[in-house]
Every structure is written in C-alpha cells, then in structure tokens.
Amino acid sequence: MEDSRVATERIAADPDIYSAEDPHYPDDWQSETTSIGSSIYRGLIENGRRYQNLRHEDYLIPSDDQMFEAYEAGHLVALVLESDRQNPLFRAPVHDPKQILDVGTGKGIWAIDVADMFPNATVRGVDLFPPPVSWMPPNCVLEVDDVLQEWTWREPFDLIHMRIMIGSFDPAEWDRVYKQCYDKLQPGGWLEQLEASPCIECDDGTLPADNILQSWGPNIFACGEAAGRECDVIDTMHETIRKAGFVDVHDKTYKWPIGPWARDQRYKEAGTVNFHHWMSGMEGWCMWLLTKFGSPEPWTKDEVLVYVAKLRKELKNPRFHIYQRARRVWARKPFPDEIERSAEIKEESTEKPDVSAEKQ
C-alpha cells in the first residue's frame, strides 16, 4: 500500500540555488535545447557558492562573481610588488614570444594583460569555468578545458604561466601537469608559477598567539591534506619543477602585507589591495574544505560563515602587522644538446669505479 503522505508533502526548496527571480541566473535551464556551454557556465551551486562542473571531481575553489573579484585583487597585489620592473607580469626572460599559455586563468586578467603587452603573440588562457569577460584583445583566446586531460594545442609554447593553483591537484596530478608543460614547451621555453601561502604570519609579535587568525593556515593545511589536495605547493613547487626536467630554476620570495600597515608606500598599496583580496576570497577558499573535511567533523555552512566573519573582524585590526608569504618560480626547458650532455655525464658517473671503496 502506498504512503499517501508522499503525495501531500511539500518539497522544500534549496535556498542555496539561484532563484528564478535572480537576473544573473540563465533562464534556459528548462529548455530541451540547452547547450552544454550554458550548462558549464551555470556550474554547480553548493552552500551558496557556484563551482565548476566540467571535471567530475570536486574543485575546492568556487567560480562565481565574488571569487573572480578576489582573483582580480590578487592580480593587482602581484603587479604592485613588481611595479619597479618594466615587465611586472612575469620574470622569465621571454622577450619576443609567439605562443603563451596561462593555465588556471581564472578571470583571464593576466592573459589579457600579456596579450596587450605582446600584440604579436597568441595568448591562451584555460580554466574549468568560462571567464566572465565581455572584451579581450584579438590575440587572446580564453578556453574551457581540463588540463589533466591530453593537451591538443598544436603549436609549442614559449611561456606557460600558472598562478594561485593551491589545492588544485593531488601530487600525482601535479606531476602530470608539469610533464605536460614540459612536453608542450619548445626547447628553451619557460614555465613560471606564482603561489601564495594560506598562512597568516607576523614578524613583530603584534598578532597574539591565541588570535583566531592563527588558526586559518593550520585549518587550510589540515583540510587540504585530508582531501588529498595538499596546500603546500608554495614550498614544494621548486623541487617538483626541477624533477620534471626543467633547468635554470629561479626562485623569488615575497611578503604580501595584509592591510595598509606598512611604512613603505609600495607595501602599503599592496597591503591595501591584499586586504580586499582576503575579505572577498576567504569564504570561497575555505567553504568546500571545511564543509567536507573540517575537524573534528565537517562544518555546516553557518559555522563556516561565522568563522569567516570572525576572521574578517580581526583582519580589520590595524595593530596587526600581518602578511602572507608568496613565491615565484621560473624555469627553462633544456635544449636537446643540454639533455644529451646531461645524459653523458650521468652515464660516465655510473661507469666510473669507486676508487675510495677499492682502497678500503
């Protein structure tokens, strides 16, 4: 016998789904001819945030307007702290590029800026979600694709760029991405990656040891490890890039102030922008991680929102001289003769007898 209550119960609406009255929500979802493209553009809504749905695995960073705002602020922080250079966009010695790839392009700002700087180059930006841009230079192409799949671009690249990819891949996936970068660069081409640490740091003791801001980094690291997406790429990428076969591996570290507390004008400007970077980004950076892998058990959406509100309140304290570490690594794909010489040296070293052992 059927339970009559099933037919009379009201189905509760998910308050996290964009409502039909939301002018930003596409109205073609109910159409039989809805394109795959528009489905990708809508993404998946969870805990009030929109995530990509191209890759079947969950992705910890949202793809929505609030996160794109954070991406833009992060881009500006990097530019301010390289503003003393003629080219503040990258440090790899690439002067007349023809093909450039921006992996994890986000809003596409870096790719657009580089396309403006090098009008004779073709600049491609690729990500799992369509960037919300209405105009771009004619030599800039923004694509939706999964870089863990086979790369089908025909022309080799002079420069491949990545930025703020923390938590994007597990260790095996990172190895695959670096290998694909290596394979798709022309000999002598460069890979450059910029990452920022999730830890909030302080050098002068102005941030108390028991302040809630001290919990942010450990929470992110613990959740990332539980998810299999370690968030320590800032500390591991140099060695992983070198092991992938790259040479001339360069490394530059930064301190990105959070807030306008620094005396130096450039750091003050960077800190002001980075404050907005954190204010707009924190909820998205931790929502997926804490609601899936929070300790001692997964957090609720409301618990995350309360936590982020407390963090934002403390970030506004001008007495805290806080910052995050950032690191830029750039490395070159060797030329064929370099690879041959390296192989010869390695072979000679293995064939050479161990004289010290014979003497013993």
C-alpha positions as a LaTeX table, in Angstrom:
\begin{tabular}{lrrr}
\hline
Residue & $x$ (\AA) & $y$ (\AA) & $z$ (\AA) \\
\hline
Met1 & 0.00 & 0.00 & 0.00 \\
Glu2 & 1.37 & 3.39 & $-1.00$ \\
Asp3 & 2.05 & 6.01 & 1.65 \\
Ser4 & $-0.36$ & 8.87 & 0.88 \\
Arg5 & 1.86 & 11.30 & 2.77 \\
Val6 & 4.42 & 11.25 & $-0.06$ \\
Ala7 & 1.94 & 12.90 & $-2.43$ \\
Thr8 & 0.97 & 15.64 & 0.02 \\
Glu9 & 4.37 & 16.59 & 1.43 \\
Arg10 & 5.72 & 19.87 & 0.15 \\
Ile11 & 9.18 & 19.58 & $-1.41$ \\
Ala12 & 11.40 & 22.13 & 0.30 \\
Ala13 & 13.35 & 24.45 & $-1.97$ \\
Asp14 & 17.11 & 24.65 & $-1.62$ \\
Pro15 & 17.84 & 28.24 & $-0.53$ \\
Asp16 & 21.35 & 27.93 & $-1.97$ \\
Ile17 & 20.09 & 27.50 & $-5.54$ \\
Tyr18 & 19.85 & 30.72 & $-7.53$ \\
Ser19 & 16.18 & 31.63 & $-7.72$ \\
Ala20 & 14.31 & 32.15 & $-10.95$ \\
Glu21 & 13.95 & 35.82 & $-9.99$ \\
Asp22 & 17.74 & 36.26 & $-9.91$ \\
Pro23 & 18.53 & 38.34 & $-13.02$ \\
His24 & 22.01 & 36.82 & $-13.20$ \\
Tyr25 & 20.74 & 33.26 & $-13.45$ \\
Pro26 & 20.24 & 31.97 & $-17.02$ \\
Asp27 & 16.60 & 31.22 & $-17.81$ \\
Asp28 & 17.27 & 28.48 & $-20.37$ \\
Trp29 & 17.81 & 25.60 & $-17.95$ \\
Gln30 & 14.39 & 24.13 & $-18.69$ \\
Ser31 & 14.88 & 24.08 & $-22.46$ \\
Glu32 & 15.45 & 20.79 & $-24.26$ \\
Thr33 & 17.97 & 22.58 & $-26.47$ \\
Thr34 & 20.07 & 23.99 & $-23.64$ \\
Ser35 & 23.68 & 23.85 & $-24.78$ \\
Ile36 & 26.48 & 22.14 & $-22.91$ \\
Gly37 & 28.20 & 25.52 & $-22.85$ \\
Ser38 & 25.42 & 27.19 & $-20.91$ \\
Ser39 & 25.29 & 24.23 & $-18.53$ \\
Ile40 & 29.02 & 24.64 & $-17.85$ \\
Tyr41 & 28.54 & 28.37 & $-17.40$ \\
Arg42 & 25.89 & 27.87 & $-14.71$ \\
Gly43 & 28.09 & 25.47 & $-12.79$ \\
Leu44 & 27.06 & 23.71 & $-9.60$ \\
Ile45 & 25.63 & 25.57 & $-6.60$ \\
Glu46 & 26.66 & 24.36 & $-3.16$ \\
Asn47 & 26.49 & 26.26 & 0.14 \\
Gly48 & 25.56 & 29.40 & $-1.75$ \\
Arg49 & 28.66 & 29.30 & $-3.99$ \\
Arg50 & 28.98 & 28.31 & $-7.65$ \\
Tyr51 & 31.56 & 25.67 & $-8.63$ \\
Gln52 & 32.75 & 24.34 & $-11.97$ \\
Asn53 & 31.11 & 21.19 & $-13.30$ \\
Leu54 & 33.43 & 20.33 & $-16.19$ \\
Arg55 & 35.62 & 17.99 & $-14.15$ \\
His56 & 33.74 & 15.24 & $-12.35$ \\
Glu57 & 35.89 & 15.57 & $-9.24$ \\
Asp58 & 35.03 & 18.33 & $-6.81$ \\
Tyr59 & 37.05 & 21.51 & $-7.07$ \\
Leu60 & 37.64 & 23.37 & $-3.85$ \\
Ile61 & 37.56 & 26.97 & $-5.19$ \\
Pro62 & 34.25 & 28.49 & $-6.40$ \\
Ser63 & 33.79 & 30.02 & $-9.84$ \\
Asp64 & 31.48 & 32.93 & $-9.12$ \\
Asp65 & 31.50 & 36.73 & $-9.09$ \\
Gln66 & 32.84 & 37.01 & $-5.54$ \\
Met67 & 35.78 & 34.72 & $-6.30$ \\
Phe68 & 36.50 & 36.49 & $-9.58$ \\
Glu69 & 36.69 & 39.71 & $-7.55$ \\
Ala70 & 39.29 & 38.04 & $-5.32$ \\
Tyr71 & 41.25 & 36.88 & $-8.38$ \\
Glu72 & 41.39 & 40.45 & $-9.65$ \\
Ala73 & 42.64 & 41.76 & $-6.31$ \\
Gly74 & 45.32 & 39.05 & $-6.14$ \\
His75 & 46.46 & 40.01 & $-9.64$ \\
Leu76 & 46.82 & 43.63 & $-8.55$ \\
Val77 & 48.86 & 42.66 & $-5.47$ \\
Ala78 & 51.35 & 40.82 & $-7.68$ \\
Leu79 & 51.53 & 43.78 & $-10.07$ \\
Val80 & 52.13 & 46.32 & $-7.30$ \\
Leu81 & 55.01 & 44.31 & $-5.86$ \\
Glu82 & 56.63 & 44.03 & $-9.31$ \\
Ser83 & 55.89 & 47.63 & $-10.29$ \\
Asp84 & 59.58 & 48.56 & $-10.29$ \\
Arg85 & 60.12 & 46.26 & $-13.28$ \\
Gln86 & 59.49 & 47.12 & $-16.93$ \\
Asn87 & 57.52 & 43.88 & $-17.21$ \\
Pro88 & 55.59 & 43.30 & $-13.96$ \\
Leu89 & 53.63 & 40.33 & $-15.35$ \\
Phe90 & 56.34 & 37.66 & $-15.35$ \\
Arg91 & 60.06 & 37.27 & $-14.69$ \\
Ala92 & 61.01 & 34.58 & $-17.19$ \\
Pro93 & 63.37 & 36.06 & $-19.82$ \\
Val94 & 60.91 & 35.76 & $-22.71$ \\
His95 & 61.23 & 38.80 & $-24.96$ \\
Asp96 & 59.55 & 38.06 & $-28.30$ \\
Pro97 & 57.06 & 35.27 & $-27.61$ \\
Lys98 & 54.78 & 33.81 & $-30.25$ \\
Gln99 & 52.72 & 31.38 & $-28.16$ \\
Ile100 & 51.83 & 31.80 & $-24.45$ \\
Leu101 & 49.58 & 29.65 & $-22.25$ \\
Asp102 & 48.01 & 30.70 & $-18.94$ \\
Val103 & 46.92 & 27.59 & $-17.00$ \\
Gly104 & 44.13 & 28.21 & $-14.47$ \\
Thr105 & 43.42 & 31.61 & $-15.98$ \\
Gly106 & 40.53 & 32.43 & $-13.61$ \\
Lys107 & 39.07 & 35.72 & $-14.74$ \\
Gly108 & 41.60 & 35.90 & $-17.57$ \\
Ile109 & 43.16 & 39.17 & $-16.38$ \\
Trp110 & 46.79 & 38.04 & $-16.64$ \\
Ala111 & 46.24 & 36.59 & $-20.12$ \\
Ile112 & 44.54 & 39.78 & $-21.32$ \\
Asp113 & 47.32 & 41.99 & $-19.91$ \\
Val114 & 50.02 & 39.85 & $-21.51$ \\
Ala115 & 48.18 & 39.87 & $-24.84$ \\
Asp116 & 48.14 & 43.68 & $-24.67$ \\
Met117 & 51.88 & 43.72 & $-23.92$ \\
Phe118 & 52.75 & 41.32 & $-26.77$ \\
Pro119 & 50.33 & 42.04 & $-29.65$ \\
Asn120 & 52.24 & 39.71 & $-32.00$ \\
Ala121 & 51.81 & 36.73 & $-29.68$ \\
Thr122 & 48.84 & 34.40 & $-29.33$ \\
Val123 & 47.92 & 34.17 & $-25.65$ \\
Arg124 & 45.67 & 31.36 & $-24.49$ \\
Gly125 & 44.02 & 31.18 & $-21.10$ \\
Val126 & 42.49 & 27.89 & $-19.99$ \\
Asp127 & 40.36 & 27.01 & $-16.97$ \\
Leu128 & 37.49 & 24.78 & $-15.91$ \\
Phe129 & 34.96 & 27.63 & $-15.97$ \\
Pro130 & 34.28 & 30.32 & $-18.60$ \\
Pro131 & 35.90 & 33.64 & $-17.58$ \\
Pro132 & 33.32 & 36.44 & $-17.23$ \\
Val133 & 34.80 & 38.83 & $-19.77$ \\
Ser134 & 32.96 & 40.81 & $-22.43$ \\
Trp135 & 36.02 & 42.00 & $-24.35$ \\
Met136 & 39.55 & 40.79 & $-24.92$ \\
Pro137 & 42.37 & 41.62 & $-27.34$ \\
Pro138 & 42.15 & 39.87 & $-30.73$ \\
Asn139 & 45.29 & 37.87 & $-29.92$ \\
Cys140 & 43.85 & 36.49 & $-26.67$ \\
Val141 & 41.82 & 33.26 & $-26.56$ \\
Leu142 & 40.13 & 32.08 & $-23.36$ \\
Glu143 & 39.16 & 28.42 & $-23.38$ \\
Val144 & 37.31 & 25.98 & $-21.13$ \\
Asp145 & 39.22 & 22.73 & $-20.72$ \\
Asp146 & 40.68 & 20.34 & $-18.16$ \\
Val147 & 44.47 & 20.46 & $-18.18$ \\
Leu148 & 44.59 & 16.97 & $-16.66$ \\
Gln149 & 43.36 & 15.63 & $-19.99$ \\
Glu150 & 45.53 & 15.31 & $-23.10$ \\
Trp151 & 46.72 & 18.68 & $-24.40$ \\
Thr152 & 45.70 & 19.18 & $-28.02$ \\
Trp153 & 47.33 & 22.54 & $-28.78$ \\
Arg154 & 49.49 & 22.13 & $-31.87$ \\
Glu155 & 51.98 & 24.96 & $-31.56$ \\
Pro156 & 54.64 & 24.68 & $-28.84$ \\
Phe157 & 54.65 & 27.46 & $-26.27$ \\
Asp158 & 57.38 & 29.96 & $-25.45$ \\
Leu159 & 55.94 & 30.55 & $-21.98$ \\
Ile160 & 53.50 & 28.65 & $-19.78$ \\
His161 & 52.23 & 30.54 & $-16.74$ \\
Met162 & 50.37 & 29.38 & $-13.63$ \\
Arg163 & 49.28 & 31.36 & $-10.60$ \\
Ile164 & 47.49 & 30.65 & $-7.29$ \\
Met165 & 46.82 & 26.99 & $-8.08$ \\
Ile166 & 46.87 & 25.97 & $-4.41$ \\
Gly167 & 44.77 & 22.85 & $-3.80$ \\
Ser168 & 44.05 & 22.31 & $-7.50$ \\
Phe169 & 45.72 & 18.89 & $-7.82$ \\
Asp170 & 46.99 & 15.97 & $-5.80$ \\
Pro171 & 50.73 & 15.16 & $-6.02$ \\
Ala172 & 50.35 & 12.74 & $-8.96$ \\
Glu173 & 48.25 & 15.29 & $-10.84$ \\
Trp174 & 50.88 & 17.97 & $-10.25$ \\
Asp175 & 53.48 & 15.65 & $-11.78$ \\
Arg176 & 51.22 & 15.16 & $-14.79$ \\
Val177 & 50.63 & 18.90 & $-15.25$ \\
Tyr178 & 54.35 & 19.69 & $-15.06$ \\
Lys179 & 55.10 & 16.91 & $-17.57$ \\
Gln180 & 52.52 & 18.28 & $-19.98$ \\
Cys181 & 54.02 & 21.77 & $-19.55$ \\
Tyr182 & 57.47 & 20.34 & $-20.29$ \\
Asp183 & 56.26 & 18.43 & $-23.35$ \\
Lys184 & 54.36 & 21.41 & $-24.81$ \\
Leu185 & 57.12 & 23.97 & $-24.36$ \\
Gln186 & 59.54 & 24.46 & $-27.19$ \\
Pro187 & 63.21 & 23.84 & $-26.30$ \\
Gly188 & 64.38 & 26.87 & $-24.36$ \\
Gly189 & 60.80 & 27.79 & $-23.42$ \\
Trp190 & 59.92 & 28.82 & $-19.88$ \\
Leu191 & 57.50 & 27.76 & $-17.17$ \\
Glu192 & 56.60 & 30.28 & $-14.46$ \\
Gln193 & 54.44 & 29.77 & $-11.39$ \\
Leu194 & 53.40 & 32.20 & $-8.64$ \\
Glu195 & 51.85 & 30.90 & $-5.41$ \\
Ala196 & 50.85 & 32.42 & $-2.07$ \\
Ser197 & 50.79 & 30.70 & 1.30 \\
Pro198 & 47.48 & 30.34 & 3.18 \\
Cys199 & 49.26 & 31.08 & 6.47 \\
Ile200 & 48.91 & 34.47 & 8.14 \\
Glu201 & 52.29 & 35.46 & 9.55 \\
Cys202 & 53.68 & 38.23 & 11.73 \\
Asp203 & 57.29 & 39.19 & 12.45 \\
Asp204 & 56.97 & 41.65 & 15.32 \\
Gly205 & 54.63 & 39.90 & 17.77 \\
Thr206 & 51.70 & 42.25 & 17.15 \\
Leu207 & 49.44 & 39.27 & 16.35 \\
Pro208 & 48.69 & 37.39 & 19.62 \\
Ala209 & 49.39 & 33.67 & 19.60 \\
Asp210 & 45.80 & 32.90 & 20.58 \\
Asn211 & 44.18 & 35.11 & 17.92 \\
Ile212 & 41.75 & 33.33 & 15.61 \\
Leu213 & 43.79 & 34.42 & 12.58 \\
Gln214 & 46.47 & 31.98 & 13.76 \\
Ser215 & 44.02 & 29.10 & 13.14 \\
Trp216 & 43.45 & 29.89 & 9.48 \\
Gly217 & 46.59 & 28.37 & 7.96 \\
Pro218 & 46.54 & 25.16 & 10.05 \\
Asn219 & 42.85 & 24.65 & 9.19 \\
Ile220 & 43.52 & 25.00 & 5.47 \\
Phe221 & 46.55 & 22.70 & 5.60 \\
Ala222 & 44.71 & 20.02 & 7.61 \\
Cys223 & 41.65 & 20.04 & 5.36 \\
Gly224 & 43.78 & 20.04 & 2.21 \\
Glu225 & 45.74 & 17.03 & 3.45 \\
Ala226 & 42.51 & 15.19 & 4.34 \\
Ala227 & 41.16 & 15.95 & 0.87 \\
Gly228 & 44.32 & 14.72 & $-0.82$ \\
Arg229 & 44.91 & 18.25 & $-2.15$ \\
Glu230 & 47.90 & 19.38 & $-0.12$ \\
Cys231 & 48.00 & 23.17 & 0.11 \\
Asp232 & 51.78 & 23.49 & 0.48 \\
Val233 & 52.54 & 23.94 & $-3.23$ \\
Ile234 & 54.37 & 27.19 & $-2.42$ \\
Asp235 & 57.03 & 25.11 & $-0.64$ \\
Thr236 & 57.11 & 22.09 & $-2.97$ \\
Met237 & 56.88 & 23.55 & $-6.50$ \\
His238 & 60.57 & 24.46 & $-6.86$ \\
Glu239 & 61.76 & 20.90 & $-6.35$ \\
Thr240 & 58.85 & 19.34 & $-8.27$ \\
Ile241 & 59.53 & 21.57 & $-11.27$ \\
Arg242 & 63.22 & 20.66 & $-11.16$ \\
Lys243 & 62.41 & 16.94 & $-11.01$ \\
Ala244 & 60.17 & 17.35 & $-14.05$ \\
Gly245 & 63.34 & 18.06 & $-16.07$ \\
Phe246 & 63.47 & 21.84 & $-16.06$ \\
Val247 & 66.78 & 23.68 & $-15.71$ \\
Asp248 & 67.79 & 27.22 & $-14.77$ \\
Val249 & 65.28 & 27.06 & $-11.91$ \\
His250 & 64.95 & 30.51 & $-10.34$ \\
Asp251 & 63.15 & 31.42 & $-7.13$ \\
Lys252 & 61.95 & 34.71 & $-5.68$ \\
Thr253 & 60.10 & 35.05 & $-2.38$ \\
Tyr254 & 57.81 & 37.86 & $-1.29$ \\
Lys255 & 55.90 & 39.10 & 1.72 \\
Trp256 & 52.40 & 40.22 & 0.80 \\
Pro257 & 51.16 & 42.54 & 3.61 \\
Ile258 & 47.50 & 42.21 & 4.61 \\
Gly259 & 46.25 & 45.72 & 5.34 \\
Pro260 & 47.88 & 49.15 & 4.91 \\
Trp261 & 50.11 & 48.93 & 7.98 \\
Ala262 & 53.49 & 49.03 & 6.20 \\
Arg263 & 55.50 & 52.25 & 6.13 \\
Asp264 & 56.90 & 51.67 & 2.63 \\
Gln265 & 54.47 & 53.11 & 0.08 \\
Arg266 & 54.60 & 50.15 & $-2.27$ \\
Tyr267 & 53.97 & 47.68 & 0.54 \\
Lys268 & 51.21 & 49.95 & 1.83 \\
Glu269 & 49.46 & 49.89 & $-1.55$ \\
Ala270 & 49.94 & 46.14 & $-1.91$ \\
Gly271 & 48.62 & 45.57 & 1.63 \\
Thr272 & 45.53 & 47.68 & 0.96 \\
Val273 & 44.70 & 45.62 & $-2.13$ \\
Asn274 & 45.59 & 42.33 & $-0.42$ \\
Phe275 & 43.19 & 43.19 & 2.42 \\
His276 & 40.38 & 43.26 & $-0.15$ \\
His277 & 41.80 & 40.08 & $-1.69$ \\
Trp278 & 41.34 & 38.31 & 1.64 \\
Met279 & 37.99 & 39.88 & 2.50 \\
Ser280 & 36.45 & 38.76 & $-0.79$ \\
Gly281 & 38.30 & 35.45 & $-1.02$ \\
Met282 & 38.24 & 33.83 & 2.42 \\
Glu283 & 34.76 & 32.37 & 2.32 \\
Gly284 & 35.39 & 30.73 & $-1.03$ \\
Trp285 & 38.84 & 29.49 & $-0.04$ \\
Cys286 & 37.52 & 27.55 & 2.94 \\
Met287 & 33.83 & 26.72 & 2.32 \\
Trp288 & 34.40 & 23.48 & 0.39 \\
Leu289 & 37.30 & 22.36 & 2.58 \\
Leu290 & 35.62 & 22.94 & 5.94 \\
Thr291 & 32.20 & 21.58 & 4.98 \\
Lys292 & 33.85 & 18.41 & 3.62 \\
Phe293 & 36.89 & 17.90 & 5.83 \\
Gly294 & 36.55 & 20.21 & 8.83 \\
Ser295 & 37.65 & 18.95 & 12.25 \\
Pro296 & 36.55 & 17.20 & 14.35 \\
Glu297 & 33.72 & 16.67 & 11.87 \\
Pro298 & 32.62 & 18.53 & 8.71 \\
Trp299 & 31.36 & 22.01 & 9.49 \\
Thr300 & 27.97 & 23.35 & 8.50 \\
Lys301 & 27.66 & 26.27 & 6.12 \\
Asp302 & 26.57 & 28.52 & 9.00 \\
Glu303 & 29.61 & 27.51 & 11.08 \\
Val304 & 31.88 & 28.46 & 8.19 \\
Leu305 & 30.13 & 31.80 & 7.76 \\
Val306 & 30.51 & 32.60 & 11.47 \\
Tyr307 & 34.19 & 31.62 & 11.36 \\
Val308 & 34.84 & 33.80 & 8.32 \\
Ala309 & 33.00 & 36.73 & 9.95 \\
Lys310 & 35.28 & 36.47 & 12.98 \\
Leu311 & 38.35 & 36.32 & 10.74 \\
Arg312 & 37.24 & 39.39 & 8.79 \\
Lys313 & 36.73 & 41.31 & 12.02 \\
Glu314 & 40.29 & 40.54 & 13.13 \\
Leu315 & 41.74 & 41.38 & 9.72 \\
Lys316 & 40.43 & 44.92 & 10.18 \\
Asn317 & 42.59 & 45.47 & 13.26 \\
Pro318 & 45.28 & 47.98 & 12.17 \\
Arg319 & 47.54 & 46.95 & 15.06 \\
Phe320 & 48.21 & 43.55 & 13.50 \\
His321 & 51.25 & 43.73 & 11.22 \\
Ile322 & 50.38 & 40.61 & 9.27 \\
Tyr323 & 51.32 & 39.21 & 5.89 \\
Gln324 & 51.39 & 36.05 & 3.80 \\
Arg325 & 54.38 & 34.57 & 2.02 \\
Ala326 & 54.41 & 34.33 & $-1.77$ \\
Arg327 & 56.90 & 32.70 & $-4.13$ \\
Arg328 & 57.60 & 32.89 & $-7.83$ \\
Val329 & 59.49 & 30.09 & $-9.60$ \\
Trp330 & 60.53 & 30.22 & $-13.23$ \\
Ala331 & 62.46 & 27.51 & $-15.07$ \\
Arg332 & 63.56 & 26.64 & $-18.59$ \\
Lys333 & 63.07 & 23.55 & $-20.73$ \\
Pro334 & 66.58 & 22.47 & $-21.78$ \\
Phe335 & 67.77 & 22.38 & $-25.36$ \\
Pro336 & 68.40 & 18.92 & $-26.91$ \\
Asp337 & 72.21 & 19.22 & $-26.66$ \\
Glu338 & 71.88 & 20.02 & $-22.94$ \\
Ile339 & 69.84 & 16.88 & $-22.43$ \\
Glu340 & 72.44 & 14.82 & $-24.31$ \\
Arg341 & 75.33 & 16.26 & $-22.27$ \\
Ser342 & 73.45 & 15.62 & $-19.04$ \\
Ala343 & 72.82 & 12.01 & $-20.05$ \\
Glu344 & 76.51 & 11.55 & $-20.95$ \\
Ile345 & 77.67 & 12.96 & $-17.61$ \\
Lys346 & 75.24 & 10.72 & $-15.76$ \\
Glu347 & 76.43 & 7.68 & $-17.71$ \\
Glu348 & 80.08 & 8.49 & $-17.03$ \\
Ser349 & 79.42 & 8.89 & $-13.32$ \\
Thr350 & 77.76 & 5.47 & $-13.12$ \\
Glu351 & 80.56 & 3.75 & $-15.05$ \\
Lys352 & 83.41 & 5.36 & $-13.08$ \\
Pro353 & 84.75 & 2.90 & $-10.45$ \\
Asp354 & 84.51 & 3.81 & $-6.80$ \\
Val355 & 88.20 & 4.28 & $-6.00$ \\
Ser356 & 87.59 & 5.01 & $-2.33$ \\
Ala357 & 85.82 & 1.69 & $-1.93$ \\
Glu358 & 88.75 & $-0.20$ & $-3.56$ \\
Lys359 & 91.26 & 1.41 & $-1.18$ \\
Gln360 & 89.28 & 0.19 & 1.78 \\
\hline
\end{tabular}
